[in-house]
Amino acid sequence: MTAKITSKLDATGRVSVPRTVRDSWEMGSAVRLEVLKNGDGLRLSRARQTTGDCYTLNSQNRLFVPAELREQAGWEADLILEWKVADDFVLIGRDLQVCEICYSDRALAPVRQTFLCADCLDEAGKNKLYAWEKPLDRLVSRFTEACSYASDGEMADLNEAREVGGELHAVLHFLGVPADHELLITLDKADRRLRKVIEPARMMEAFEAWQTKTGKKKRALVYEHLTRTAGKKQRKQSGKLGKLNRIVNEDFEESWHTFKVEELYNLFEACDVDTRRKAYELAVEEAEAEWNQARGAGEDHFQASLASAASLEQSVSELIAVCRYLEEAGEHSDGNDLDRLQDRQLELSRLCDIKTRLDEVDRRKEELDVKQKHIRGVKKEMLGEV
């Protein structure tokens, strides 16, 4: 977009051609004049002869605009005219309604207090589609690759697959993909399969650490039992990881390619980024308020607030996924805000892990051959982490 260049039309119908215009566009001595389609100005293009609708610049670089053209354009003496320089032509007029990119006056559409022509809109649409599609392709590629490795049971691959799958799910939901879409259904199935292995593995690791750390013999027995049962569950579910390759398979990749061709562009077109991002930010604020309301003094209040913390962690995770995606797609994003959200997510994730372990203690308490006071001691000990 060039800087605004102007000059004044004198009483004889002549207008000076600014040096900036002459330096930017070698128009030569002969110029062809045409009235723009909307009548707001003239289009100047190079001409090889000075007959018909072609005119010349005088020695003072002033262009004479015939009375009939001035009348069609509604120009009067002392009118300030604006110049716009394109590659093959120059425009001159007042309140020029032309494409902001190529300066065409054909097939214009208003876009954010300016105008774009049909060709530039189409090109912009293609560029936007590519910009928005590329980070999605990367997520899908990372997800399918992580799932293929996760079937071997390595925790790093399991965590990667679940994290990326959750991020992809959040972004597709942000773009307006319905919950019953086959892509989201597949992502939900994969998440359930991964969670059944990851959660007991994390519990086993935490219980084992507490068994070593606690200074109470009876509590150590509780942790030992919880470690054993979590390990048994983890091994059982790991044996079923082969199902993951039947969930995230070639059919999933084919569904993704079909979705891109048939649905994605329409979702992009309908996506009001600012409105939807604000909705996700509001969801975080509401979950935060609910969590703060649930919190209170004492152990019982804190345990009750953990359920609200899980809801808040989910909302924060979804907003992080959306912010990352929009940043990669070239949309404005506040990097400092994203850093703050990620720190918040880590804090909430720790709380959610504690909630999972406390829930496991409650589920297993009937199996434990110890007094209730020792079980309460275990729960209090784990709460001491936060």
C-alpha positions as YAML, in Angstrom:
chain: A
units: angstrom
residues:
- id: 1
  name: MET
  ca: [0.00, 0.00, 0.00]
- id: 2
  name: THR
  ca: [1.58, 3.29, -1.18]
- id: 3
  name: ALA
  ca: [1.62, 6.57, 0.73]
- id: 4
  name: LYS
  ca: [-1.11, 9.05, -0.14]
- id: 5
  name: ILE
  ca: [-0.06, 11.25, -3.05]
- id: 6
  name: THR
  ca: [-2.16, 14.30, -4.08]
- id: 7
  name: SER
  ca: [-2.19, 17.28, -6.43]
- id: 8
  name: LYS
  ca: [-4.68, 20.01, -7.33]
- id: 9
  name: LEU
  ca: [-6.74, 20.38, -10.51]
- id: 10
  name: ASP
  ca: [-6.46, 23.94, -11.86]
- id: 11
  name: ALA
  ca: [-9.12, 26.01, -13.61]
- id: 12
  name: THR
  ca: [-7.85, 25.02, -17.08]
- id: 13
  name: GLY
  ca: [-8.26, 21.32, -16.42]
- id: 14
  name: ARG
  ca: [-4.58, 20.62, -15.88]
- id: 15
  name: VAL
  ca: [-3.08, 18.68, -13.00]
- id: 16
  name: SER
  ca: [0.56, 18.29, -12.05]
- id: 17
  name: VAL
  ca: [1.90, 14.75, -12.09]
- id: 18
  name: PRO
  ca: [3.87, 14.45, -8.81]
- id: 19
  name: ARG
  ca: [7.51, 13.39, -9.01]
- id: 20
  name: THR
  ca: [6.72, 10.36, -6.84]
- id: 21
  name: VAL
  ca: [4.31, 9.14, -9.52]
- id: 22
  name: ARG
  ca: [6.72, 9.85, -12.36]
- id: 23
  name: ASP
  ca: [9.57, 8.07, -10.56]
- id: 24
  name: SER
  ca: [7.41, 5.05, -9.67]
- id: 25
  name: TRP
  ca: [5.85, 4.62, -13.10]
- id: 26
  name: GLU
  ca: [7.54, 5.44, -16.40]
- id: 27
  name: MET
  ca: [4.47, 6.77, -18.15]
- id: 28
  name: GLY
  ca: [6.34, 8.49, -20.95]
- id: 29
  name: SER
  ca: [4.98, 11.52, -22.79]
- id: 30
  name: ALA
  ca: [1.79, 9.89, -24.12]
- id: 31
  name: VAL
  ca: [-0.94, 8.76, -21.72]
- id: 32
  name: ARG
  ca: [-4.24, 7.03, -22.37]
- id: 33
  name: LEU
  ca: [-7.15, 8.18, -20.15]
- id: 34
  name: GLU
  ca: [-10.22, 6.15, -19.21]
- id: 35
  name: VAL
  ca: [-12.99, 6.95, -16.76]
- id: 36
  name: LEU
  ca: [-13.27, 4.34, -14.00]
- id: 37
  name: LYS
  ca: [-16.33, 2.12, -14.01]
- id: 38
  name: ASN
  ca: [-17.81, 3.83, -10.94]
- id: 39
  name: GLY
  ca: [-17.03, 7.28, -12.37]
- id: 40
  name: ASP
  ca: [-14.94, 8.37, -9.37]
- id: 41
  name: GLY
  ca: [-11.69, 8.88, -11.24]
- id: 42
  name: LEU
  ca: [-9.46, 8.20, -14.22]
- id: 43
  name: ARG
  ca: [-7.18, 5.38, -15.16]
- id: 44
  name: LEU
  ca: [-3.92, 6.39, -16.84]
- id: 45
  name: SER
  ca: [-2.01, 3.88, -18.94]
- id: 46
  name: ARG
  ca: [0.87, 4.09, -21.37]
- id: 47
  name: ALA
  ca: [0.13, 4.95, -24.98]
- id: 48
  name: ARG
  ca: [2.31, 4.84, -28.09]
- id: 49
  name: GLN
  ca: [0.51, 7.59, -29.96]
- id: 50
  name: THR
  ca: [-1.36, 10.79, -29.14]
- id: 51
  name: THR
  ca: [-4.58, 10.28, -31.08]
- id: 52
  name: GLY
  ca: [-8.10, 9.48, -29.86]
- id: 53
  name: ASP
  ca: [-8.23, 9.18, -26.08]
- id: 54
  name: CYS
  ca: [-4.46, 9.60, -25.63]
- id: 55
  name: TYR
  ca: [-2.93, 12.76, -24.20]
- id: 56
  name: THR
  ca: [0.52, 14.16, -23.55]
- id: 57
  name: LEU
  ca: [2.33, 15.72, -20.62]
- id: 58
  name: ASN
  ca: [3.65, 19.24, -21.19]
- id: 59
  name: SER
  ca: [7.15, 20.39, -20.33]
- id: 60
  name: GLN
  ca: [6.06, 21.17, -16.74]
- id: 61
  name: ASN
  ca: [4.83, 17.59, -16.32]
- id: 62
  name: ARG
  ca: [1.23, 18.72, -16.24]
- id: 63
  name: LEU
  ca: [-1.53, 16.59, -17.70]
- id: 64
  name: PHE
  ca: [-4.55, 18.11, -19.42]
- id: 65
  name: VAL
  ca: [-7.84, 16.39, -18.61]
- id: 66
  name: PRO
  ca: [-10.52, 17.18, -21.26]
- id: 67
  name: ALA
  ca: [-13.74, 18.83, -20.11]
- id: 68
  name: GLU
  ca: [-15.92, 15.82, -21.01]
- id: 69
  name: LEU
  ca: [-13.82, 13.53, -18.80]
- id: 70
  name: ARG
  ca: [-13.83, 16.06, -15.96]
- id: 71
  name: GLU
  ca: [-17.58, 16.28, -16.25]
- id: 72
  name: GLN
  ca: [-18.03, 12.49, -16.18]
- id: 73
  name: ALA
  ca: [-15.84, 12.29, -13.08]
- id: 74
  name: GLY
  ca: [-17.56, 15.29, -11.44]
- id: 75
  name: TRP
  ca: [-14.32, 17.24, -11.14]
- id: 76
  name: GLU
  ca: [-14.21, 21.00, -10.58]
- id: 77
  name: ALA
  ca: [-11.37, 23.52, -10.34]
- id: 78
  name: ASP
  ca: [-9.18, 23.41, -7.21]
- id: 79
  name: LEU
  ca: [-10.23, 19.84, -6.47]
- id: 80
  name: ILE
  ca: [-7.57, 17.85, -4.57]
- id: 81
  name: LEU
  ca: [-6.99, 14.57, -6.41]
- id: 82
  name: GLU
  ca: [-5.35, 11.43, -5.08]
- id: 83
  name: TRP
  ca: [-2.92, 9.30, -7.06]
- id: 84
  name: LYS
  ca: [-2.45, 5.55, -6.80]
- id: 85
  name: VAL
  ca: [0.38, 3.83, -8.68]
- id: 86
  name: ALA
  ca: [0.11, 0.23, -9.86]
- id: 87
  name: ASP
  ca: [2.50, -1.77, -12.04]
- id: 88
  name: ASP
  ca: [0.81, -1.09, -15.38]
- id: 89
  name: PHE
  ca: [-1.36, 1.94, -14.72]
- id: 90
  name: VAL
  ca: [-1.99, 4.94, -12.49]
- id: 91
  name: LEU
  ca: [-5.27, 6.03, -10.94]
- id: 92
  name: ILE
  ca: [-6.25, 9.60, -10.17]
- id: 93
  name: GLY
  ca: [-9.46, 10.74, -8.49]
- id: 94
  name: ARG
  ca: [-11.21, 11.70, -5.31]
- id: 95
  name: ASP
  ca: [-12.43, 9.09, -2.81]
- id: 96
  name: LEU
  ca: [-11.14, 6.35, -5.09]
- id: 97
  name: GLN
  ca: [-13.07, 3.11, -4.62]
- id: 98
  name: VAL
  ca: [-10.60, 0.59, -5.98]
- id: 99
  name: CYS
  ca: [-9.07, -2.67, -4.84]
- id: 100
  name: GLU
  ca: [-6.63, -1.96, -2.02]
- id: 101
  name: ILE
  ca: [-4.20, -4.54, -3.40]
- id: 102
  name: CYS
  ca: [-4.18, -4.21, -7.19]
- id: 103
  name: TYR
  ca: [-6.19, -0.95, -7.64]
- id: 104
  name: SER
  ca: [-8.68, -2.61, -9.98]
- id: 105
  name: ASP
  ca: [-12.10, -0.95, -10.13]
- id: 106
  name: ARG
  ca: [-13.86, -4.14, -11.23]
- id: 107
  name: ALA
  ca: [-16.01, -6.50, -9.12]
- id: 108
  name: LEU
  ca: [-15.28, -4.76, -5.82]
- id: 109
  name: ALA
  ca: [-16.39, -5.94, -2.40]
- id: 110
  name: PRO
  ca: [-16.16, -3.88, 0.81]
- id: 111
  name: VAL
  ca: [-13.71, -5.41, 3.31]
- id: 112
  name: ARG
  ca: [-12.99, -3.65, 6.64]
- id: 113
  name: GLN
  ca: [-13.42, -0.04, 5.47]
- id: 114
  name: THR
  ca: [-11.67, -0.67, 2.16]
- id: 115
  name: PHE
  ca: [-12.28, -2.64, -1.04]
- id: 116
  name: LEU
  ca: [-10.94, -5.81, -2.64]
- id: 117
  name: CYS
  ca: [-11.63, -7.06, -6.15]
- id: 118
  name: ALA
  ca: [-12.87, -10.57, -6.88]
- id: 119
  name: ASP
  ca: [-9.45, -11.79, -8.06]
- id: 120
  name: CYS
  ca: [-7.63, -10.52, -4.95]
- id: 121
  name: LEU
  ca: [-10.37, -11.87, -2.70]
- id: 122
  name: ASP
  ca: [-9.99, -15.26, -4.34]
- id: 123
  name: GLU
  ca: [-6.21, -15.13, -3.95]
- id: 124
  name: ALA
  ca: [-6.53, -13.95, -0.35]
- id: 125
  name: GLY
  ca: [-8.94, -16.80, 0.32]
- id: 126
  name: LYS
  ca: [-6.44, -19.30, -1.07]
- id: 127
  name: ASN
  ca: [-3.63, -17.78, 1.01]
- id: 128
  name: LYS
  ca: [-5.78, -17.84, 4.14]
- id: 129
  name: LEU
  ca: [-6.81, -21.41, 3.46]
- id: 130
  name: TYR
  ca: [-3.16, -22.41, 3.17]
- id: 131
  name: ALA
  ca: [-2.16, -20.44, 6.28]
- id: 132
  name: TRP
  ca: [-4.95, -21.98, 8.34]
- id: 133
  name: GLU
  ca: [-4.64, -25.46, 6.87]
- id: 134
  name: LYS
  ca: [-0.88, -25.87, 7.26]
- id: 135
  name: PRO
  ca: [-0.77, -25.94, 11.10]
- id: 136
  name: LEU
  ca: [-3.69, -28.37, 11.10]
- id: 137
  name: ASP
  ca: [-1.80, -30.67, 8.74]
- id: 138
  name: ARG
  ca: [1.17, -30.54, 11.10]
- id: 139
  name: LEU
  ca: [-1.02, -31.47, 14.06]
- id: 140
  name: VAL
  ca: [-2.57, -34.39, 12.20]
- id: 141
  name: SER
  ca: [0.88, -35.60, 11.10]
- id: 142
  name: ARG
  ca: [2.27, -35.34, 14.65]
- id: 143
  name: PHE
  ca: [-0.78, -37.10, 16.06]
- id: 144
  name: THR
  ca: [-0.73, -40.06, 13.66]
- id: 145
  name: GLU
  ca: [3.04, -40.47, 14.07]
- id: 146
  name: ALA
  ca: [2.84, -40.32, 17.89]
- id: 147
  name: CYS
  ca: [0.01, -42.88, 17.89]
- id: 148
  name: SER
  ca: [2.03, -45.26, 15.74]
- id: 149
  name: TYR
  ca: [4.92, -45.06, 18.25]
- id: 150
  name: ALA
  ca: [2.62, -45.11, 21.31]
- id: 151
  name: SER
  ca: [1.51, -48.66, 20.57]
- id: 152
  name: ASP
  ca: [4.93, -49.75, 21.93]
- id: 153
  name: GLY
  ca: [3.94, -48.41, 25.35]
- id: 154
  name: GLU
  ca: [6.67, -45.80, 25.87]
- id: 155
  name: MET
  ca: [5.34, -43.09, 28.21]
- id: 156
  name: ALA
  ca: [6.90, -40.23, 26.23]
- id: 157
  name: ASP
  ca: [5.07, -41.37, 23.08]
- id: 158
  name: LEU
  ca: [1.83, -42.00, 24.96]
- id: 159
  name: ASN
  ca: [1.90, -38.50, 26.46]
- id: 160
  name: GLU
  ca: [2.80, -36.93, 23.11]
- id: 161
  name: ALA
  ca: [-0.07, -38.71, 21.35]
- id: 162
  name: ARG
  ca: [-2.59, -37.68, 23.99]
- id: 163
  name: GLU
  ca: [-1.38, -34.07, 24.19]
- id: 164
  name: VAL
  ca: [-1.38, -33.54, 20.41]
- id: 165
  name: GLY
  ca: [-4.71, -35.34, 20.02]
- id: 166
  name: GLY
  ca: [-6.25, -33.04, 22.64]
- id: 167
  name: GLU
  ca: [-4.81, -29.98, 20.88]
- id: 168
  name: LEU
  ca: [-6.17, -31.13, 17.50]
- id: 169
  name: HIS
  ca: [-9.58, -31.83, 19.05]
- id: 170
  name: ALA
  ca: [-9.70, -28.33, 20.60]
- id: 171
  name: VAL
  ca: [-8.76, -26.58, 17.34]
- id: 172
  name: LEU
  ca: [-11.30, -28.51, 15.25]
- id: 173
  name: HIS
  ca: [-13.99, -27.70, 17.80]
- id: 174
  name: PHE
  ca: [-12.95, -24.03, 17.70]
- id: 175
  name: LEU
  ca: [-13.37, -24.04, 13.91]
- id: 176
  name: GLY
  ca: [-16.92, -25.32, 14.29]
- id: 177
  name: VAL
  ca: [-16.56, -29.06, 13.70]
- id: 178
  name: PRO
  ca: [-19.55, -30.72, 15.46]
- id: 179
  name: ALA
  ca: [-19.02, -33.20, 18.30]
- id: 180
  name: ASP
  ca: [-20.55, -36.06, 16.28]
- id: 181
  name: HIS
  ca: [-18.13, -35.60, 13.35]
- id: 182
  name: GLU
  ca: [-16.18, -38.77, 12.57]
- id: 183
  name: LEU
  ca: [-12.85, -37.00, 13.12]
- id: 184
  name: LEU
  ca: [-13.76, -35.89, 16.65]
- id: 185
  name: ILE
  ca: [-15.26, -39.30, 17.44]
- id: 186
  name: THR
  ca: [-11.96, -40.93, 16.44]
- id: 187
  name: LEU
  ca: [-9.98, -38.45, 18.55]
- id: 188
  name: ASP
  ca: [-12.24, -39.17, 21.55]
- id: 189
  name: LYS
  ca: [-11.75, -42.93, 21.15]
- id: 190
  name: ALA
  ca: [-7.98, -42.53, 20.92]
- id: 191
  name: ASP
  ca: [-7.93, -40.28, 24.00]
- id: 192
  name: ARG
  ca: [-9.86, -42.85, 26.06]
- id: 193
  name: ARG
  ca: [-7.49, -45.62, 25.02]
- id: 194
  name: LEU
  ca: [-4.42, -43.52, 25.86]
- id: 195
  name: ARG
  ca: [-5.83, -42.28, 29.16]
- id: 196
  name: LYS
  ca: [-6.45, -45.84, 30.37]
- id: 197
  name: VAL
  ca: [-2.71, -46.48, 30.16]
- id: 198
  name: ILE
  ca: [-1.32, -43.08, 31.15]
- id: 199
  name: GLU
  ca: [-3.35, -42.48, 34.33]
- id: 200
  name: PRO
  ca: [-2.48, -45.73, 36.15]
- id: 201
  name: ALA
  ca: [1.17, -45.35, 35.09]
- id: 202
  name: ARG
  ca: [1.30, -41.88, 36.66]
- id: 203
  name: MET
  ca: [-0.45, -43.12, 39.79]
- id: 204
  name: MET
  ca: [1.93, -46.05, 40.11]
- id: 205
  name: GLU
  ca: [4.93, -43.72, 39.89]
- id: 206
  name: ALA
  ca: [3.49, -41.30, 42.47]
- id: 207
  name: PHE
  ca: [2.40, -44.00, 44.94]
- id: 208
  name: GLU
  ca: [5.77, -45.70, 44.67]
- id: 209
  name: ALA
  ca: [7.53, -42.40, 45.44]
- id: 210
  name: TRP
  ca: [5.29, -41.82, 48.49]
- id: 211
  name: GLN
  ca: [5.92, -45.35, 49.71]
- id: 212
  name: THR
  ca: [9.63, -44.53, 49.84]
- id: 213
  name: LYS
  ca: [9.16, -41.06, 51.24]
- id: 214
  name: THR
  ca: [6.59, -41.59, 54.00]
- id: 215
  name: GLY
  ca: [7.86, -42.16, 57.49]
- id: 216
  name: LYS
  ca: [4.78, -44.12, 58.60]
- id: 217
  name: LYS
  ca: [4.76, -47.92, 58.32]
- id: 218
  name: LYS
  ca: [0.98, -48.26, 57.92]
- id: 219
  name: ARG
  ca: [0.86, -45.55, 55.29]
- id: 220
  name: ALA
  ca: [3.66, -47.33, 53.44]
- id: 221
  name: LEU
  ca: [1.43, -50.42, 53.31]
- id: 222
  name: VAL
  ca: [-1.35, -48.32, 51.78]
- id: 223
  name: TYR
  ca: [1.01, -46.91, 49.16]
- id: 224
  name: GLU
  ca: [2.37, -50.38, 48.42]
- id: 225
  name: HIS
  ca: [-1.14, -51.71, 47.76]
- id: 226
  name: LEU
  ca: [-2.04, -48.69, 45.60]
- id: 227
  name: THR
  ca: [1.21, -49.08, 43.64]
- id: 228
  name: ARG
  ca: [0.50, -52.74, 43.02]
- id: 229
  name: THR
  ca: [-3.10, -52.24, 41.87]
- id: 230
  name: ALA
  ca: [-2.15, -49.28, 39.63]
- id: 231
  name: GLY
  ca: [0.65, -51.34, 38.08]
- id: 232
  name: LYS
  ca: [-1.70, -54.25, 37.42]
- id: 233
  name: LYS
  ca: [-4.18, -51.93, 35.71]
- id: 234
  name: GLN
  ca: [-1.44, -50.26, 33.69]
- id: 235
  name: ARG
  ca: [-0.09, -53.59, 32.41]
- id: 236
  name: LYS
  ca: [-3.58, -54.78, 31.50]
- id: 237
  name: GLN
  ca: [-4.36, -51.63, 29.51]
- id: 238
  name: SER
  ca: [-0.92, -51.60, 27.87]
- id: 239
  name: GLY
  ca: [-1.75, -55.01, 26.46]
- id: 240
  name: LYS
  ca: [-4.67, -53.40, 24.65]
- id: 241
  name: LEU
  ca: [-2.65, -50.62, 22.98]
- id: 242
  name: GLY
  ca: [-2.85, -52.51, 19.71]
- id: 243
  name: LYS
  ca: [-6.39, -51.15, 19.47]
- id: 244
  name: LEU
  ca: [-4.91, -47.67, 19.01]
- id: 245
  name: ASN
  ca: [-3.63, -48.61, 15.55]
- id: 246
  name: ARG
  ca: [-7.13, -49.76, 14.64]
- id: 247
  name: ILE
  ca: [-8.58, -46.43, 15.80]
- id: 248
  name: VAL
  ca: [-5.99, -44.10, 14.18]
- id: 249
  name: ASN
  ca: [-5.45, -45.84, 10.88]
- id: 250
  name: GLU
  ca: [-5.57, -45.18, 7.13]
- id: 251
  name: ASP
  ca: [-9.30, -44.55, 7.38]
- id: 252
  name: PHE
  ca: [-8.61, -41.65, 9.76]
- id: 253
  name: GLU
  ca: [-6.08, -40.14, 7.34]
- id: 254
  name: GLU
  ca: [-8.52, -40.59, 4.45]
- id: 255
  name: SER
  ca: [-11.26, -38.91, 6.49]
- id: 256
  name: TRP
  ca: [-8.90, -36.03, 7.17]
- id: 257
  name: HIS
  ca: [-8.11, -35.51, 3.47]
- id: 258
  name: THR
  ca: [-11.81, -35.67, 2.57]
- id: 259
  name: PHE
  ca: [-12.60, -33.18, 5.34]
- id: 260
  name: LYS
  ca: [-9.99, -30.74, 4.01]
- id: 261
  name: VAL
  ca: [-11.38, -30.87, 0.47]
- id: 262
  name: GLU
  ca: [-15.08, -30.81, 1.28]
- id: 263
  name: GLU
  ca: [-15.53, -28.97, 4.59]
- id: 264
  name: LEU
  ca: [-12.55, -27.02, 5.83]
- id: 265
  name: TYR
  ca: [-12.81, -23.92, 3.59]
- id: 266
  name: ASN
  ca: [-16.44, -23.33, 4.55]
- id: 267
  name: LEU
  ca: [-15.51, -23.57, 8.23]
- id: 268
  name: PHE
  ca: [-12.75, -21.00, 7.71]
- id: 269
  name: GLU
  ca: [-15.14, -18.64, 5.96]
- id: 270
  name: ALA
  ca: [-17.69, -18.87, 8.78]
- id: 271
  name: CYS
  ca: [-15.14, -18.49, 11.59]
- id: 272
  name: ASP
  ca: [-15.27, -15.15, 13.40]
- id: 273
  name: VAL
  ca: [-11.90, -15.46, 15.12]
- id: 274
  name: ASP
  ca: [-12.26, -12.63, 17.64]
- id: 275
  name: THR
  ca: [-15.75, -13.67, 18.75]
- id: 276
  name: ARG
  ca: [-14.85, -17.32, 19.18]
- id: 277
  name: ARG
  ca: [-11.57, -16.60, 20.94]
- id: 278
  name: LYS
  ca: [-13.41, -14.34, 23.39]
- id: 279
  name: ALA
  ca: [-15.86, -17.18, 24.05]
- id: 280
  name: TYR
  ca: [-12.95, -19.45, 25.01]
- id: 281
  name: GLU
  ca: [-11.47, -16.72, 27.21]
- id: 282
  name: LEU
  ca: [-14.85, -16.28, 28.88]
- id: 283
  name: ALA
  ca: [-15.06, -20.04, 29.52]
- id: 284
  name: VAL
  ca: [-11.73, -19.83, 31.36]
- id: 285
  name: GLU
  ca: [-12.92, -16.85, 33.42]
- id: 286
  name: GLU
  ca: [-16.15, -18.65, 34.38]
- id: 287
  name: ALA
  ca: [-14.29, -21.85, 35.32]
- id: 288
  name: GLU
  ca: [-11.81, -19.81, 37.36]
- id: 289
  name: ALA
  ca: [-14.67, -18.09, 39.21]
- id: 290
  name: GLU
  ca: [-16.31, -21.46, 39.91]
- id: 291
  name: TRP
  ca: [-13.03, -22.84, 41.24]
- id: 292
  name: ASN
  ca: [-12.42, -19.84, 43.48]
- id: 293
  name: GLN
  ca: [-15.95, -20.14, 44.82]
- id: 294
  name: ALA
  ca: [-15.42, -23.83, 45.64]
- id: 295
  name: ARG
  ca: [-12.21, -23.16, 47.51]
- id: 296
  name: GLY
  ca: [-12.17, -22.47, 51.22]
- id: 297
  name: ALA
  ca: [-10.26, -23.02, 54.37]
- id: 298
  name: GLY
  ca: [-9.52, -26.58, 55.43]
- id: 299
  name: GLU
  ca: [-8.89, -29.93, 53.82]
- id: 300
  name: ASP
  ca: [-12.52, -30.74, 53.01]
- id: 301
  name: HIS
  ca: [-13.02, -27.51, 51.09]
- id: 302
  name: PHE
  ca: [-9.78, -28.00, 49.19]
- id: 303
  name: GLN
  ca: [-10.71, -31.54, 48.15]
- id: 304
  name: ALA
  ca: [-14.10, -30.32, 46.96]
- id: 305
  name: SER
  ca: [-12.39, -27.63, 44.87]
- id: 306
  name: LEU
  ca: [-10.32, -30.20, 42.96]
- id: 307
  name: ALA
  ca: [-13.28, -31.11, 40.76]
- id: 308
  name: SER
  ca: [-13.58, -27.45, 39.74]
- id: 309
  name: ALA
  ca: [-9.82, -27.37, 39.11]
- id: 310
  name: ALA
  ca: [-10.23, -30.21, 36.59]
- id: 311
  name: SER
  ca: [-12.86, -28.22, 34.71]
- id: 312
  name: LEU
  ca: [-10.64, -25.13, 34.76]
- id: 313
  name: GLU
  ca: [-7.64, -27.13, 33.51]
- id: 314
  name: GLN
  ca: [-9.70, -28.36, 30.56]
- id: 315
  name: SER
  ca: [-10.78, -24.82, 29.64]
- id: 316
  name: VAL
  ca: [-7.23, -23.49, 29.93]
- id: 317
  name: SER
  ca: [-5.85, -26.35, 27.79]
- id: 318
  name: GLU
  ca: [-8.40, -25.65, 25.07]
- id: 319
  name: LEU
  ca: [-7.61, -21.92, 25.05]
- id: 320
  name: ILE
  ca: [-3.87, -22.67, 24.83]
- id: 321
  name: ALA
  ca: [-4.48, -24.96, 21.83]
- id: 322
  name: VAL
  ca: [-6.55, -22.26, 20.11]
- id: 323
  name: CYS
  ca: [-3.97, -19.53, 20.79]
- id: 324
  name: ARG
  ca: [-1.12, -21.69, 19.47]
- id: 325
  name: TYR
  ca: [-3.07, -22.52, 16.34]
- id: 326
  name: LEU
  ca: [-4.05, -18.92, 15.60]
- id: 327
  name: GLU
  ca: [-0.48, -17.78, 16.12]
- id: 328
  name: GLU
  ca: [0.78, -20.38, 13.62]
- id: 329
  name: ALA
  ca: [-1.98, -19.39, 11.20]
- id: 330
  name: GLY
  ca: [-0.77, -15.79, 11.25]
- id: 331
  name: GLU
  ca: [-3.52, -14.37, 13.44]
- id: 332
  name: HIS
  ca: [-2.62, -11.91, 16.19]
- id: 333
  name: SER
  ca: [-1.73, -13.57, 19.48]
- id: 334
  name: ASP
  ca: [-0.29, -12.23, 22.73]
- id: 335
  name: GLY
  ca: [2.81, -14.32, 23.43]
- id: 336
  name: ASN
  ca: [2.98, -13.18, 27.06]
- id: 337
  name: ASP
  ca: [-0.62, -14.26, 27.59]
- id: 338
  name: LEU
  ca: [0.16, -17.69, 26.14]
- id: 339
  name: ASP
  ca: [3.13, -18.08, 28.50]
- id: 340
  name: ARG
  ca: [0.91, -17.18, 31.44]
- id: 341
  name: LEU
  ca: [-1.71, -19.73, 30.38]
- id: 342
  name: GLN
  ca: [0.90, -22.48, 30.04]
- id: 343
  name: ASP
  ca: [2.19, -21.79, 33.54]
- id: 344
  name: ARG
  ca: [-1.38, -21.92, 34.79]
- id: 345
  name: GLN
  ca: [-1.97, -25.23, 33.02]
- id: 346
  name: LEU
  ca: [1.06, -26.83, 34.69]
- id: 347
  name: GLU
  ca: [-0.21, -25.77, 38.11]
- id: 348
  name: LEU
  ca: [-3.71, -27.10, 37.41]
- id: 349
  name: SER
  ca: [-2.36, -30.34, 35.94]
- id: 350
  name: ARG
  ca: [-0.62, -31.07, 39.26]
- id: 351
  name: LEU
  ca: [-3.91, -30.53, 41.08]
- id: 352
  name: CYS
  ca: [-5.72, -32.85, 38.67]
- id: 353
  name: ASP
  ca: [-3.11, -35.57, 39.22]
- id: 354
  name: ILE
  ca: [-3.65, -35.27, 42.97]
- id: 355
  name: LYS
  ca: [-7.41, -35.52, 42.49]
- id: 356
  name: THR
  ca: [-6.93, -38.71, 40.43]
- id: 357
  name: ARG
  ca: [-4.81, -40.25, 43.19]
- id: 358
  name: LEU
  ca: [-7.26, -39.24, 45.93]
- id: 359
  name: ASP
  ca: [-10.14, -40.74, 43.95]
- id: 360
  name: GLU
  ca: [-8.14, -43.96, 43.60]
- id: 361
  name: VAL
  ca: [-7.62, -44.09, 47.38]
- id: 362
  name: ASP
  ca: [-11.38, -43.75, 47.89]
- id: 363
  name: ARG
  ca: [-12.07, -46.53, 45.37]
- id: 364
  name: ARG
  ca: [-9.58, -48.90, 47.00]
- id: 365
  name: LYS
  ca: [-10.15, -48.15, 50.70]
- id: 366
  name: GLU
  ca: [-12.32, -51.25, 51.22]
- id: 367
  name: GLU
  ca: [-9.43, -53.41, 50.00]
- id: 368
  name: LEU
  ca: [-6.97, -51.94, 52.50]
- id: 369
  name: ASP
  ca: [-6.31, -53.86, 55.71]
- id: 370
  name: VAL
  ca: [-5.54, -50.76, 57.78]
- id: 371
  name: LYS
  ca: [-7.51, -48.44, 60.00]
- id: 372
  name: GLN
  ca: [-9.31, -45.47, 58.50]
- id: 373
  name: LYS
  ca: [-6.99, -43.05, 60.29]
- id: 374
  name: HIS
  ca: [-4.08, -44.36, 58.23]
- id: 375
  name: ILE
  ca: [-6.03, -43.86, 55.00]
- id: 376
  name: ARG
  ca: [-6.89, -40.31, 56.10]
- id: 377
  name: GLY
  ca: [-3.20, -39.81, 56.84]
- id: 378
  name: VAL
  ca: [-2.30, -40.91, 53.29]
- id: 379
  name: LYS
  ca: [-4.80, -38.47, 51.79]
- id: 380
  name: LYS
  ca: [-3.55, -35.66, 54.01]
- id: 381
  name: GLU
  ca: [0.02, -36.47, 53.05]
- id: 382
  name: MET
  ca: [-0.75, -36.25, 49.34]
- id: 383
  name: LEU
  ca: [-2.67, -33.01, 49.83]
- id: 384
  name: GLY
  ca: [0.47, -31.66, 51.46]
- id: 385
  name: GLU
  ca: [2.02, -31.48, 47.96]
- id: 386
  name: VAL
  ca: [-0.01, -28.32, 47.35]
...
